[in-house]
């Protein structure tokens, strides 16, 4: 059963837009908890008390108004849900007037209650599923426990083989999640579950990688229109779900930095970079490329050198400098860093330091 204290004011507000008569809602004891007339709040309505006691619709005549406490001319009707009276709705006015609105009022109240109960059930189901997913990944549930809980929740966990994680830049409510699920083109059986970390966890059946990428790209474009910001997405490998979840967590950390959708299976050097501590990275960078970090000209030259596959002339053209100027800059980098660019070991060290520093 739900709390009429929450729903009562909403019912009164809606009815006040449909009819001109004053409306009250009382609790099971007959006390008014919502009213178009604020002065009647928290007062006792004896007519409502009789209505809920006898489970009957009652007309509040002028004579009854003189005998009963807190009553005005009109009609009171018990709000009955699952054979139990949860409160009373009252309308003021003459018998002829209130009779005209009785069916409308009853219908509005029924719709509100039905919708409220439905939303409560959906929210309860969503929370139970979120708790299950959290327990599944973060706690050691046995296979038997997992199977039982998943079956009870109607969650076909055995149908999924891959996990993807989306890190929302803003809170993503359940209505948005439902729209995403209904509009997605990944797989008709895909499930999306919210995480308490502001993440969405995608349970994915067997899908080709190319289709998965194109579907997530379309989803990313739609989300960008709504949130005006990139929503990082990390995708684990197909196979064991718990292992795929850990891989997706690694991929999402890199997606956050690289601003692109990341498949864990595509990661190479990044796997090493993101396992290192900040202190370790800071020490390595200080021992390698730190002397040129404050020199934008030299650092930009090194960056283009690493990111361009062409020869020196192509690199010089990209930097808009003469080839001899490029050679001079490279020579200066070698001198400041005490390395030789032709030495593969030296080049590997500063390339690794560059990647660690940029975290790309």
Secondary structure as GFF3:
##gff-version 3
##sequence-region A 1 360
A	DSSP	alpha_helix	4	16	.	.	.	ID=ss1
A	DSSP	beta_strand	23	26	.	.	.	ID=ss2
A	DSSP	beta_strand	32	35	.	.	.	ID=ss3
A	DSSP	three_ten_helix	38	40	.	.	.	ID=ss4
A	DSSP	alpha_helix	46	54	.	.	.	ID=ss5
A	DSSP	beta_strand	58	60	.	.	.	ID=ss6
A	DSSP	alpha_helix	62	67	.	.	.	ID=ss7
A	DSSP	beta_strand	74	81	.	.	.	ID=ss8
A	DSSP	beta_strand	84	92	.	.	.	ID=ss9
A	DSSP	alpha_helix	95	138	.	.	.	ID=ss10
A	DSSP	alpha_helix	143	153	.	.	.	ID=ss11
A	DSSP	three_ten_helix	157	159	.	.	.	ID=ss12
A	DSSP	beta_strand	162	167	.	.	.	ID=ss13
A	DSSP	alpha_helix	174	183	.	.	.	ID=ss14
A	DSSP	beta_strand	191	194	.	.	.	ID=ss15
A	DSSP	beta_strand	199	204	.	.	.	ID=ss16
A	DSSP	alpha_helix	209	227	.	.	.	ID=ss17
A	DSSP	beta_strand	232	235	.	.	.	ID=ss18
A	DSSP	alpha_helix	241	258	.	.	.	ID=ss19
A	DSSP	beta_strand	262	263	.	.	.	ID=ss20
A	DSSP	three_ten_helix	264	266	.	.	.	ID=ss21
A	DSSP	alpha_helix	269	273	.	.	.	ID=ss22
A	DSSP	alpha_helix	278	286	.	.	.	ID=ss23
A	DSSP	three_ten_helix	290	292	.	.	.	ID=ss24
A	DSSP	alpha_helix	296	307	.	.	.	ID=ss25
A	DSSP	alpha_helix	312	319	.	.	.	ID=ss26
A	DSSP	alpha_helix	323	337	.	.	.	ID=ss27
A	DSSP	alpha_helix	344	358	.	.	.	ID=ss28
###
